[in-house]
Structure formats: structure tokens, C-alpha cells
């Protein structure tokens, strides 16, 4: 009787072990399929560059920051030029933003050692061009209005009688 119980216990334990392996395999297959769907979006690479103040040595400071940036998910390439105090990072805009890169650098040591300034981001250039175009367009419209107003004043002051001048004189009286 003991022999039958021992065999039954071994068979039950083996059955449980085998069934757990199948579930684990199925779970990893589902996880792989899920990550494949999220990675379908093409990488949109951009380059951010900024000045890093507070670095004292090339190997310790610059090397440490370069490794820390390179470890971030979405960073393709990270370089820090110690002499120029310049960091250049090529990254995927779908995963990271320049703000995260700056926070990573500034929080690398004790949060007070490194300071970032002069952030330039190639992903924003398209937005800058659009803003510049809007500013130029608004400036041209203002210039046209100012030119029209000055023309109106010239014509009114020259003695010509126009309907617009007559109405302005009536308003002032």
C-alpha cells in the first residue's frame, strides 16, 4: 500500500511540474507577441545636445554620465565631450524626450553637481520653423496695417475730402 501511495505521489508531482512548464512557456510566448506589437511603431530619431556644467574629470564625470545616458531605453548613441562640456544624444522620440535626458544628467550624482543649459533638439526644429513662419506672417500683416494707416493720414492731411476723413472730422467735433 505504501508503494502505491509513493508512486501516486511521484506521478502527481511530475504532472504538476510538467503542467507548470507549459503555462510558463505559454506566458512567455504571449509576452513576446505583446512586445512585438508595441515595437511596430517606427523609431523617430532625433538628436539633443546641451552643455553640461560641473564635470571635473573626463573618465569619472563624463564617462559616468555617458554610460548613464546610454543605458536609457530609446537612446541610440550618447557622447559627452569633456573639453567642450557638450553632450550629444541620439534618441527615439517615441520613447524619450529631451526633458528626461536633462533630468537624467542633473540627477546623476547628488542632484546638485551637474547643471544643464543650452538644450538644442532636432525634433523641435520643425515646430520652430512653423512658429517663425507665423511670426513673420503676423509681422507682415502689422506692417501692411501700419502702411495703410499712414496712407490714410497722408490723404486726409493733404486736403483731399474723402468719406473716411469726413467721418473722422465729425467724430472729433
C-alpha positions as CSV (number, residue, x, y, z in Angstrom):
1,X,0.0,0.0,0.0
2,X,2.8,2.4,0.8
3,X,4.4,1.6,-2.5
4,X,1.2,2.6,-4.4
5,X,1.0,5.8,-2.5
6,X,4.6,6.7,-3.2
7,X,4.2,6.1,-6.9
8,X,0.9,8.1,-6.9
9,X,2.7,11.0,-5.2
10,X,5.6,10.9,-7.6
11,X,3.2,10.8,-10.6
12,X,1.2,13.7,-9.2
13,X,4.4,15.8,-8.6
14,X,5.7,15.1,-12.1
15,X,2.3,16.0,-13.6
16,X,2.3,19.3,-11.7
17,X,5.9,20.1,-12.8
18,X,5.2,19.5,-16.4
19,X,1.9,21.5,-16.4
20,X,3.7,24.5,-14.8
21,X,6.3,24.4,-17.6
22,X,3.6,24.6,-20.3
23,X,2.0,27.6,-18.6
24,X,5.3,29.4,-18.3
25,X,6.1,28.7,-22.0
26,X,2.6,30.0,-23.0
27,X,3.1,33.1,-20.8
28,X,6.5,33.9,-22.4
29,X,5.0,33.4,-25.9
30,X,2.2,35.9,-25.1
31,X,4.7,38.4,-23.7
32,X,6.8,38.1,-26.8
33,X,3.7,38.7,-29.0
34,X,2.8,41.7,-26.9
35,X,6.2,43.3,-27.3
36,X,6.2,42.7,-31.0
37,X,3.0,44.7,-31.4
38,X,4.3,47.7,-29.4
39,X,7.6,47.8,-31.4
40,X,5.7,48.0,-34.7
41,X,5.9,51.8,-34.5
42,X,9.0,53.0,-36.4
43,X,11.7,54.8,-34.5
44,X,11.7,58.5,-34.9
45,X,15.3,59.5,-34.2
46,X,16.2,63.0,-33.0
47,X,19.4,64.5,-31.6
48,X,19.6,66.5,-28.5
49,X,22.7,68.4,-27.5
50,X,23.3,70.5,-24.4
51,X,26.0,72.0,-22.3
52,X,26.9,70.2,-19.0
53,X,28.5,72.3,-16.2
54,X,30.0,70.7,-13.2
55,X,32.2,68.0,-14.8
56,X,35.6,67.8,-13.1
57,X,37.2,64.8,-14.9
58,X,36.9,63.1,-18.3
59,X,36.8,59.5,-17.0
60,X,34.8,59.8,-13.9
61,X,32.3,62.5,-14.6
62,X,31.9,62.5,-18.4
63,X,32.3,58.7,-18.6
64,X,29.7,58.2,-15.9
65,X,27.2,60.5,-17.5
66,X,27.8,58.9,-20.9
67,X,27.1,55.4,-19.5
68,X,24.0,56.6,-17.6
69,X,22.6,58.1,-20.8
70,X,23.4,55.2,-23.0
71,X,21.6,52.8,-20.6
72,X,18.3,54.7,-21.1
73,X,15.7,52.9,-23.2
74,X,15.5,54.6,-26.5
75,X,19.0,56.1,-26.6
76,X,20.8,55.1,-29.8
77,X,24.0,56.9,-29.1
78,X,25.3,59.1,-26.3
79,X,28.6,61.1,-26.4
80,X,30.0,63.6,-24.0
81,X,32.9,65.8,-25.0
82,X,34.6,66.8,-21.7
83,X,36.7,69.5,-23.3
84,X,33.7,71.3,-24.8
85,X,31.4,70.3,-21.9
86,X,28.9,69.3,-24.6
87,X,26.6,66.2,-24.6
88,X,25.1,64.9,-27.8
89,X,22.5,62.2,-27.6
90,X,20.7,60.4,-30.4
91,X,17.4,59.0,-29.2
92,X,13.9,57.8,-30.2
93,X,11.3,60.4,-29.7
94,X,8.6,57.8,-29.2
95,X,10.4,56.6,-26.0
96,X,12.2,59.6,-24.7
97,X,12.1,63.4,-24.5
98,X,14.8,66.0,-24.0
99,X,13.4,66.7,-20.6
100,X,14.1,63.1,-19.5
101,X,17.6,63.4,-20.8
102,X,18.2,66.6,-18.9
103,X,16.7,65.1,-15.7
104,X,18.9,62.1,-16.0
105,X,22.1,64.2,-16.2
106,X,21.1,66.6,-13.5
107,X,20.1,63.8,-11.1
108,X,23.2,61.6,-11.9
109,X,25.2,62.5,-8.8
110,X,23.6,64.2,-5.8
111,X,21.3,66.3,-7.9
112,X,23.4,69.4,-7.4
113,X,26.7,68.6,-9.2
114,X,25.7,68.8,-12.9
115,X,23.7,71.6,-14.4
116,X,22.4,71.5,-18.0
117,X,21.9,74.5,-20.2
118,X,21.6,75.5,-23.9
119,X,19.4,72.5,-24.9
120,X,19.0,72.1,-28.6
121,X,16.7,69.4,-30.0
122,X,16.4,68.5,-33.7
123,X,12.8,67.2,-33.2
124,X,11.7,70.7,-32.2
125,X,13.2,72.4,-35.3
126,X,10.1,71.7,-37.3
127,X,8.0,73.4,-34.7
128,X,10.4,76.4,-34.6
129,X,10.1,76.8,-38.3
130,X,6.3,76.9,-38.1
131,X,6.5,79.4,-35.2
132,X,8.9,81.6,-37.2
133,X,6.6,81.5,-40.2
134,X,3.6,82.5,-38.1
135,X,5.6,85.4,-36.6
136,X,6.8,86.6,-40.0
137,X,3.2,86.4,-41.3
138,X,1.9,88.4,-38.4
139,X,4.7,91.0,-38.7
140,X,3.9,91.4,-42.4
141,X,0.2,91.9,-41.6
142,X,1.0,94.5,-39.0
143,X,3.3,96.3,-41.5
144,X,0.5,96.4,-44.0
145,X,-1.9,97.8,-41.5
146,X,0.6,100.4,-40.4
147,X,1.3,101.4,-44.1
148,X,-2.5,101.6,-44.8
149,X,-3.0,103.8,-41.7
150,X,-0.1,106.1,-42.7
151,X,-1.5,106.4,-46.2
152,X,-4.9,107.3,-44.8
153,X,-3.3,110.0,-42.6
154,X,-1.4,111.4,-45.6
155,X,-4.5,111.6,-47.8
156,X,-6.5,113.2,-45.0
157,X,-3.9,115.8,-44.2
158,X,-3.3,116.7,-47.9
159,X,-6.7,118.3,-48.1
160,X,-8.5,115.6,-50.1
161,X,-12.0,115.2,-49.0
162,X,-12.9,111.6,-48.6
163,X,-15.7,109.8,-46.8
164,X,-13.3,108.4,-44.2
165,X,-11.9,111.9,-43.5
166,X,-15.3,113.5,-43.2
167,X,-16.4,110.8,-40.7
168,X,-13.3,111.3,-38.6
169,X,-13.8,115.1,-38.5
170,X,-17.4,114.5,-37.5
171,X,-16.2,112.2,-34.7
172,X,-13.7,114.8,-33.4
173,X,-16.3,117.6,-33.3
